[in-house]
Amino acid sequence: MGNSQSSNVKLDTSKRREIRRLRSAPVLSKIGLVCGRQSQSSLGSDPSVLNLTSEKSRYYDSPTRHSDNSSESDRSHFAIKHISRDTNDLPSPPPLIQFHPNNSVYAPTHDNLTPDASEAYRSFLQQFPQYRLTWILDTLRRSDYGRLERAKETYVDYMGGSLYPESLVRVHTNFLYQSVMGNTHSVSNSSKLSLKCADEARAAVLAFFKAPPEYTVIFTPNATAALKLVGESYPFTEGSHYLLCADSHNSVHGIRQFATNRGAEVCYIPSTNHGGFDPQIAKTLLLRHRLAKNLPPSLFAITGQSNITNSKASFSTIELAQSLGYHTLLDAAALAPTSSFSLMETPVDAMVISFYKMFGFPTGVGALIVKKSFLKKLERPWFAGGTVDVVQVPGNIVTRSHEPHEQFEDGTINYLTLPAVTDGLRFLSAYLPFLPLRLSCLVYHMTSTLSKMRHETTGIPVVRILSRAPSRPLTSVGELSDTGSTVALIFFDPSGHMIPNSFIEYAATKQNISLRTGCMCNPGGAAAILGIQEDMKKLYPGVTLKDFEHAVGRELGVVRISLGLGSNFQDVWTVLKFVKQLTNQEWRSTILNEWMRDGGEAVLESIGQAI
């Protein structure tokens, strides 16, 4: 017999009151422009200085505030509360805005700015005055990411994983400390609490992405597991098609194994030289495989934002695919952390996310956000604990769980971390509107500065930016950029020869800079921006990465710098200073000799690259 339980279990009044206190009382972070114990009078009487410490400003409701008398269905929309905790263990961050005697206006103070960055910051603000609108994120940097300054670490790998805000961990730890949570597949009080938290997390996910009622949420270990769930269950057959973009993550490419094993045809939409795809070419390919009512089902997978080329997809292609009868699958793992997305406006059949990419904690939890009607078309290749109601043993009879999401959640969900998902989404909701503007200014400044850097002795460019650059910096809060906040580039020595990525990574580590090198599990996007599509065609069964690199005579991949929730001007300045140091022959030679002694020479020999 199965052991799953319905989510309709009712809690007694006292238990419900306790859950409400634990889940809604904690504040995840400071959110005031004037915050902590700083009095407003100390800031003067300038009416232009916003004070967001009022009761009204401390609640962000989605879509509306609810009272204790609201129905359960109303609560499924969950009010996003982001308020100050009345605990003594959370230090108040310093006030974000201070008066500068030599300036007639209020200006942001960056306690973490190094002296050599201060002048550059003032110049940056003159070029990007709109950056001032994102000062609230400087407060966040102080209150939740102070460990970066304490460790003297510059973190620019947000595409690899967002950094967790310290207050989110405190809130979650406090909740676990006060709660008794058990396996959701039971009816005990501890199990009811876990089930309640899981239901709350599902509602939070649906509200965050503005999902209509026909959607549900299936929790998975990560976005990759969510993609695998769709691939292994999709009813591919002879005559089916699997269309996908070349500029996609390996987990999206991996679905082609399920498709080809069942006789379906795989068709790629080629990448442009800067990643993404040409919407007109995509339209042509979709029309070429036009579907009729009686033809086998076909799947169109689209990458919302590339994790290497920085390209964003044209969602109009999704609408066309749906009109032609395709089921649509969106990989939003790279898109969701810094861009808002509405399933009401773009109702894909399924989309996948990983929460650690969005707000850093918890890891090991992702989600498949999916239409219930689409779930009915999926055919699971096996069953497991938690997915069934009755199993005949011995025999062949299996009755699946009656809840759609339970049919796809194998075993026990990660119930101890799901409360952090709810809190993390509330946390991100408060800051997400400011992120595109902030990151657009930083990325635009970084790419324009990098493109001007030259070696001192020869004038050869230090870097070549391969990823798609934003067409313009944003100017107001609420705008969305046409690209992400990732910069993929390769480095050159004074003679114009490519510097190995592994050396750049080594040198960056010496400067306490956390960045990423490689192909980012996106071979199609990497091949496009590196111009090695023809080399890709020459690969053979059993080929290794070292074989491939030896054939092209250099390390493959790029150096990736990606910004996110905790990024600020100092991070960008530190990266630019590091790149500038590479133009200095003496400094570069010193680090190069260290790298060669620490294993770099062996790396070069293995791929036949000279330096």
C-alpha positions in Angstrom: 0.0 0.0 0.0 1.1 3.6 -0.6 2.0 6.0 2.2 1.2 9.4 0.7 -1.2 11.8 2.4 -3.5 14.4 1.0 -2.6 18.1 1.6 -6.1 18.7 2.8 -5.3 17.6 6.4 -6.6 20.1 8.9 -4.6 21.3 11.8 -6.1 22.2 15.2 -6.5 25.9 16.0 -3.5 26.2 18.4 -1.2 24.4 15.9 -2.3 26.6 13.1 -1.7 29.7 15.2 1.8 28.5 16.1 2.7 27.8 12.4 1.5 31.2 11.4 3.6 32.8 14.1 6.8 30.9 13.1 6.4 31.3 9.3 5.3 34.9 9.1 6.9 36.7 12.0 10.6 36.5 11.1 12.1 39.3 9.0 14.5 38.2 6.3 16.5 41.3 6.0 16.5 45.1 6.4 14.6 46.8 3.6 14.6 50.5 4.6 16.6 53.2 2.9 16.7 54.6 6.4 17.1 51.6 8.6 18.3 50.3 11.9 18.2 52.6 14.9 19.1 55.7 12.9 16.6 58.4 13.5 15.2 60.4 10.6 16.1 63.6 12.3 19.8 62.8 12.0 19.4 62.8 8.2 17.9 66.3 8.0 14.5 67.3 6.7 15.0 66.9 3.0 11.7 65.5 1.7 13.5 63.7 -1.1 15.0 61.3 1.3 12.7 58.3 1.4 11.9 56.6 4.7 10.7 53.1 4.1 10.4 52.1 7.7 6.7 52.8 7.9 4.3 49.9 8.5 2.9 50.3 5.0 6.3 50.1 3.3 7.3 47.0 5.3 4.7 44.8 3.6 4.9 43.8 -0.1 1.7 42.0 -0.9 1.2 39.6 -3.9 -1.4 40.2 -5.1 -3.2 41.6 -2.0 -2.9 41.8 1.8 -4.8 39.1 3.5 -6.3 39.0 7.0 -6.5 36.2 9.5 -10.0 35.7 8.2 -9.0 35.1 4.7 -9.7 31.7 3.1 -7.1 29.1 2.4 -7.4 29.8 -1.3 -6.7 33.4 -0.7 -3.6 32.5 1.4 -2.3 30.5 -1.5 -1.3 33.8 -3.0 0.8 34.5 0.2 1.6 38.0 1.3 5.2 38.8 0.9 6.4 40.1 4.2 9.8 41.6 4.5 10.0 43.2 7.9 12.5 43.9 10.7 12.9 41.2 13.3 12.6 42.1 16.9 15.6 40.0 18.0 18.8 41.1 19.5 21.0 38.7 17.6 20.6 40.5 14.2 22.8 43.7 14.1 21.3 46.6 12.3 23.1 47.6 9.2 24.4 51.2 9.0 22.2 53.8 7.4 22.4 53.7 3.6 22.2 57.4 3.0 24.5 60.0 4.7 25.0 63.7 4.0 28.2 64.8 2.4 29.1 68.4 3.3 30.7 69.0 -0.1 27.6 67.8 -2.0 24.2 69.5 -2.1 22.5 66.1 -2.4 22.4 62.9 -0.5 24.9 60.4 -1.8 25.4 56.7 -1.1 28.3 55.7 1.2 30.1 52.5 0.5 31.9 51.4 3.7 33.5 48.6 1.6 35.0 50.8 -1.1 38.7 50.7 -1.3 40.4 54.1 -1.5 41.4 53.6 -5.2 37.8 52.8 -6.1 36.3 55.9 -4.5 37.2 58.3 -7.3 36.1 55.7 -9.9 32.8 55.3 -8.1 32.1 59.0 -8.3 32.9 59.0 -12.0 30.7 56.0 -12.4 27.7 57.7 -10.8 28.1 60.7 -13.1 27.8 58.3 -16.1 25.1 56.2 -14.5 23.0 58.4 -12.2 20.2 56.0 -12.3 22.3 53.6 -10.3 21.4 55.7 -7.3 17.9 54.2 -7.5 19.3 50.9 -6.4 20.8 52.0 -3.1 18.5 49.6 -1.3 20.7 46.8 -2.5 23.7 48.4 -0.9 21.8 48.1 2.4 21.3 44.4 1.5 25.0 44.0 0.8 25.8 45.4 4.3 23.3 43.4 6.2 23.5 40.0 4.4 26.8 39.8 2.6 29.2 41.3 5.0 31.2 38.1 5.0 32.5 39.0 1.6 34.3 42.1 3.1 35.4 40.1 6.1 36.9 37.4 3.9 38.2 40.0 1.4 36.6 37.9 -1.3 35.2 39.2 -4.6 32.5 36.8 -5.8 31.5 37.1 -9.5 30.1 33.6 -10.2 26.4 34.2 -9.5 25.4 32.2 -12.6 27.1 29.2 -11.0 25.3 29.8 -7.7 23.9 32.8 -5.9 25.3 33.7 -2.5 22.8 33.0 0.3 21.7 36.0 2.4 22.7 35.6 6.0 19.3 36.5 7.4 17.6 33.8 5.3 19.8 31.2 7.0 19.1 32.7 10.4 15.4 32.7 9.8 15.4 29.1 8.6 17.7 27.9 11.4 15.5 29.6 14.0 12.4 27.9 12.5 14.1 24.5 12.6 15.2 25.1 16.2 11.7 25.8 17.3 9.8 23.2 15.2 9.4 19.4 15.1 9.1 18.3 11.5 8.5 14.7 10.3 8.1 12.8 7.0 5.2 14.2 5.0 3.9 10.6 4.4 2.2 10.4 7.7 -0.6 12.0 9.8 1.3 12.9 13.0 1.6 16.5 14.1 5.2 16.7 13.0 4.1 15.4 9.5 1.2 17.8 9.3 3.6 20.7 9.9 6.0 19.5 7.2 3.0 19.1 4.8 1.8 22.5 5.6 5.2 24.0 4.9 5.4 22.1 1.6 2.0 23.4 0.5 3.0 26.9 1.5 6.2 26.6 -0.6 4.2 25.4 -3.6 1.8 28.4 -3.3 4.8 30.7 -2.9 6.4 29.4 -6.1 3.1 29.7 -8.1 2.6 33.3 -6.8 6.2 34.3 -7.5 5.8 33.3 -11.2 2.2 34.5 -11.4 1.0 31.1 -12.4 -2.7 30.6 -13.3 -4.7 28.0 -11.4 -4.0 25.2 -13.9 -0.4 25.0 -12.8 1.1 22.9 -10.0 4.7 22.5 -8.6 6.7 19.4 -8.4 9.8 19.6 -6.2 13.0 18.0 -7.5 16.6 18.0 -6.5 17.4 20.7 -9.0 16.6 22.0 -12.5 18.4 19.1 -14.1 16.3 16.6 -12.3 13.2 18.5 -13.4 14.3 18.4 -17.0 15.0 14.6 -16.7 11.6 14.1 -15.3 10.0 15.6 -18.4 12.4 13.8 -20.8 11.9 10.3 -19.4 8.1 10.8 -19.2 7.3 12.6 -22.4 5.5 10.3 -24.9 8.0 10.4 -27.7 7.3 8.0 -30.5 8.0 7.4 -34.2 7.1 10.7 -36.0 7.6 12.9 -32.9 10.0 15.8 -33.0 12.2 17.3 -30.3 13.2 20.8 -31.2 15.7 22.7 -29.1 18.2 25.5 -29.2 21.9 24.8 -29.8 22.6 27.4 -27.1 21.3 25.2 -24.2 22.5 23.6 -21.1 23.6 19.9 -21.3 20.5 18.9 -19.3 18.3 20.2 -22.1 20.5 18.4 -24.7 20.2 15.2 -22.6 16.5 14.9 -23.3 17.5 14.0 -26.9 18.5 10.6 -25.6 15.0 9.8 -24.5 13.7 11.2 -27.8 16.0 9.2 -30.1 15.6 6.0 -28.1 11.9 6.1 -28.9 12.3 6.9 -32.6 11.7 10.7 -32.4 13.6 13.1 -34.6 15.9 15.7 -33.0 16.2 19.1 -34.6 18.5 21.9 -33.5 17.9 25.6 -33.9 21.4 27.0 -34.6 23.0 29.6 -32.4 24.0 33.0 -33.7 27.6 34.1 -33.3 26.7 35.8 -30.1 24.4 33.0 -28.8 20.7 32.6 -28.6 18.9 32.1 -31.9 17.4 34.0 -34.8 13.6 34.0 -34.3 13.0 33.8 -38.0 15.1 30.6 -38.3 13.3 29.2 -35.4 10.0 30.0 -37.0 11.1 28.3 -40.2 12.1 25.1 -38.4 8.9 25.1 -36.3 6.8 25.4 -39.5 8.8 22.7 -41.3 7.7 20.3 -38.6 4.1 21.6 -38.5 1.9 19.3 -36.5 -1.6 18.1 -37.2 -4.2 16.8 -34.7 -3.4 13.1 -35.4 0.4 13.3 -35.5 2.5 12.1 -32.6 3.2 14.7 -29.8 6.3 16.9 -30.2 8.3 18.9 -27.7 9.9 22.3 -28.1 12.5 23.2 -25.4 13.7 26.8 -25.1 16.4 28.3 -22.9 15.2 31.5 -21.2 18.7 32.9 -20.8 22.0 31.3 -21.8 24.4 30.7 -19.0 27.4 31.4 -21.3 26.4 33.7 -24.1 24.2 36.0 -22.0 21.4 35.9 -24.6 17.7 36.0 -23.7 15.2 34.1 -25.8 12.4 35.6 -27.8 9.2 34.3 -26.1 7.2 35.0 -29.2 8.6 31.8 -30.5 6.9 29.9 -27.7 3.5 31.3 -28.7 4.1 30.2 -32.3 5.2 26.7 -31.2 2.0 26.3 -29.1 -0.2 27.5 -32.0 1.4 24.7 -34.1 0.7 22.0 -31.5 4.0 21.7 -29.8 4.3 21.2 -26.1 6.7 23.8 -24.7 9.4 23.4 -22.0 11.3 26.5 -20.6 14.6 26.2 -18.9 14.5 29.2 -16.6 17.4 28.3 -14.3 19.6 31.1 -15.6 16.7 33.5 -16.2 14.8 33.5 -12.9 17.6 34.8 -10.5 17.6 38.4 -12.0 14.5 38.7 -14.3 10.8 38.6 -13.5 8.8 36.0 -15.5 5.0 35.6 -15.6 3.4 32.3 -16.5 0.2 34.4 -17.0 1.8 36.2 -19.9 3.9 33.3 -21.2 2.0 30.1 -20.4 4.5 27.4 -21.2 3.5 23.8 -20.5 6.4 23.4 -18.1 9.4 25.3 -16.8 12.3 24.4 -14.5 14.3 26.3 -11.9 16.9 25.8 -9.2 16.4 27.8 -6.0 20.1 28.0 -5.1 20.6 29.9 -8.3 17.9 32.4 -7.3 18.8 33.1 -3.7 21.7 30.8 -2.7 19.9 28.6 -0.1 18.9 25.9 0.0 20.9 23.8 -2.4 19.5 20.4 -3.5 16.0 21.8 -4.3 14.5 22.7 -7.6 11.1 22.6 -9.2 9.1 21.7 -12.2 6.3 24.2 -12.6 3.8 22.6 -14.9 0.3 22.6 -16.2 -1.8 19.8 -14.8 -3.1 19.0 -18.3 0.5 18.5 -19.4 1.2 16.1 -16.5 -1.7 13.9 -17.7 0.2 13.4 -21.0 3.4 12.3 -19.3 4.0 8.5 -18.8 6.3 7.7 -15.9 8.6 4.8 -16.6 8.5 3.6 -13.1 6.9 4.2 -9.7 8.4 4.8 -6.3 7.5 5.5 -2.7 5.3 8.5 -2.4 4.0 8.4 -5.9 1.5 5.5 -5.5 -1.6 4.7 -3.5 -1.8 1.0 -4.0 0.8 -1.5 -5.3 -0.1 -5.2 -6.0 2.7 -7.5 -4.8 3.2 -9.9 -6.5 1.4 -8.6 -9.5 1.2 -5.7 -12.0 -1.5 -3.4 -10.6 -0.5 0.1 -9.5 -2.7 2.9 -8.5 -1.0 6.3 -8.6 -1.5 9.0 -6.0 -4.5 11.2 -6.6 -2.6 14.5 -6.2 -0.8 15.3 -9.6 2.4 16.5 -8.0 2.7 13.4 -5.7 2.7 11.2 -8.8 6.0 12.8 -9.8 7.8 13.3 -6.5 9.8 10.2 -6.0 10.3 9.1 -2.4 10.4 11.8 0.3 10.7 15.4 -0.7 13.3 17.6 1.0 10.8 18.8 3.5 13.2 20.3 6.0 14.4 22.9 3.4 11.1 23.8 1.8 10.3 26.5 4.5 13.5 28.3 3.3 12.1 28.2 -0.3 9.1 30.2 0.9 11.2 32.7 2.8 13.7 32.9 -0.1 11.0 33.8 -2.6 9.7 36.5 -0.2 13.2 37.8 0.2 13.9 37.9 -3.6 10.5 39.5 -4.3 11.5 42.6 -2.4 14.7 43.2 -4.3 14.1 41.7 -7.7 12.5 44.9 -9.1 15.8 46.8 -8.5 18.2 44.1 -9.8 17.9 44.6 -13.6 18.7 48.3 -13.4 21.6 47.8 -11.0 23.2 45.0 -13.0 22.6 46.7 -16.3 24.7 49.7 -15.2 27.4 47.5 -13.7 27.6 45.2 -16.8 27.6 48.1 -19.2 30.4 49.8 -17.3 32.4 46.6 -17.1 32.1 45.6 -20.7 32.8 49.2 -22.0 35.9 49.5 -19.8 37.2 46.0 -20.6 36.9 46.6 -24.4 39.3 49.6 -24.1 42.1 47.9 -22.2 45.3 47.4 -24.0 48.7 45.8 -23.3 51.2 48.5 -22.3 54.0 47.3 -24.7 52.1 46.5 -27.9 48.6 48.0 -27.7 47.0 44.6 -28.2 43.6 44.2 -26.6 43.7 42.4 -23.3 40.4 40.7 -23.7 37.8 39.8 -26.3 34.2 39.9 -25.1 32.3 37.0 -26.7 29.0 37.1 -24.9 26.1 39.3 -25.9 26.3 42.8 -24.5 23.3 44.8 -23.4 22.1 47.2 -26.1 21.8 50.0 -23.6 21.9 50.5 -19.8 18.5 50.6 -18.2 17.3 53.9 -16.8 14.5 53.1 -14.4 13.4 50.6 -11.8 11.1 47.9 -13.2 12.6 47.8 -16.7 13.9 44.4 -18.0 17.2 44.2 -19.9 17.5 42.5 -23.3 20.4 40.4 -21.9 21.5 38.9 -18.6 24.4 40.0 -16.3 27.0 37.6 -17.6 30.3 38.4 -19.4 32.1 35.7 -21.2 35.6 36.6 -22.5 39.0 35.3 -23.4 42.4 36.9 -22.6 45.3 37.6 -24.9 49.0 38.2 -24.2 50.9 41.2 -25.7 51.6 39.1 -28.9 47.9 38.5 -29.5 48.0 34.8 -28.4 45.2 33.4 -26.2 46.2 33.1 -22.5 45.0 29.8 -21.1 41.8 30.1 -19.1 43.3 28.0 -16.3 46.0 30.6 -15.8 43.4 33.4 -15.6 41.5 31.3 -13.0 44.7 30.7 -11.1 45.7 34.4 -11.1 42.2 35.5 -10.1 42.2 33.0 -7.2 45.5 34.7 -6.0 43.5 37.9 -5.9 40.6 36.3 -4.0 38.3 36.6 -7.0 35.8 33.8 -7.5 35.0 33.4 -11.2 34.3 30.5 -13.6 36.1 29.1 -16.6 35.1 26.4 -19.1 32.2 25.7 -21.4 29.6 26.0 -18.6 27.9 22.7 -19.6 26.7 24.6 -22.7 28.7 23.1 -25.6 26.5 24.7 -28.3 26.7 28.2 -27.0 30.4 27.8 -26.3 31.1 26.6 -29.8 29.1 29.5 -31.3 30.9 32.3 -29.6 34.3 30.6 -29.9 33.8 29.9 -33.6 34.5 26.2 -33.4 31.3 24.8 -34.9 33.2 23.1 -37.7 35.6 21.5 -35.1 32.5 20.3 -33.2 31.4 18.4 -36.3 34.7 16.4 -36.3 34.1 14.8 -32.9 34.0 11.0 -32.7 32.7 8.5 -30.2 34.8 8.3 -27.1 36.5 11.7 -27.6 37.6 13.4 -24.4 37.8 17.1 -23.7 41.6 16.9 -23.7 41.4 15.2 -27.1 39.3 18.1 -28.4 41.6 20.7 -26.9 44.6 19.1 -28.4 43.0 19.1 -31.8 42.3 22.8 -31.7 45.6 23.6 -29.9 44.3 25.5 -26.9 42.1 25.2 -23.9 38.4 25.4 -24.7 35.9 27.5 -23.0 35.8 31.0 -21.7 36.3 33.1 -18.6 32.9 33.9 -17.2 32.1 36.8 -14.9 28.5 36.9 -13.6 26.8 39.4 -11.3 23.8 38.9 -9.1 21.9 39.8 -6.0 24.8 40.8 -3.8 27.0 42.5 -6.5 28.1 46.1 -6.2 30.5 48.6 -7.8 33.5 47.4 -5.7 33.2 43.9 -7.2 33.3 45.3 -10.7 36.2 47.6 -9.8 38.2 44.7 -8.3 37.7 42.7 -11.5 38.7 45.6 -13.7 41.8 46.2 -11.5 42.7 42.6 -11.9 42.5 42.7 -15.7 44.5 45.9 -15.7 47.2 44.1 -13.8 47.5 41.6 -16.6 48.8 44.4 -18.9 51.8 44.8 -16.6 54.6 42.5 -18.0 56.4 42.1 -14.6 53.3 41.2 -12.6 52.0 38.8 -15.3 55.4 37.1 -15.6 55.6 36.6 -11.8 52.1 34.9 -11.6 52.8 32.9 -14.7 56.0 31.4 -13.3 54.1 30.5 -10.1 51.3 28.9 -12.2 53.8 26.9 -14.3 55.4 25.5 -11.1 52.0 24.6 -9.6 50.9 22.5 -12.5 50.3 24.8 -15.4 53.2 23.4 -17.4 51.5 19.9 -17.4 48.2 21.5 -18.5 49.9 23.1 -21.5 51.7 19.9 -22.4 48.5 17.8 -22.3 46.8 20.0 -24.9 49.8 21.0 -26.9 49.5 24.7 -26.2 52.5 27.0 -26.1 52.7 30.2 -24.0 
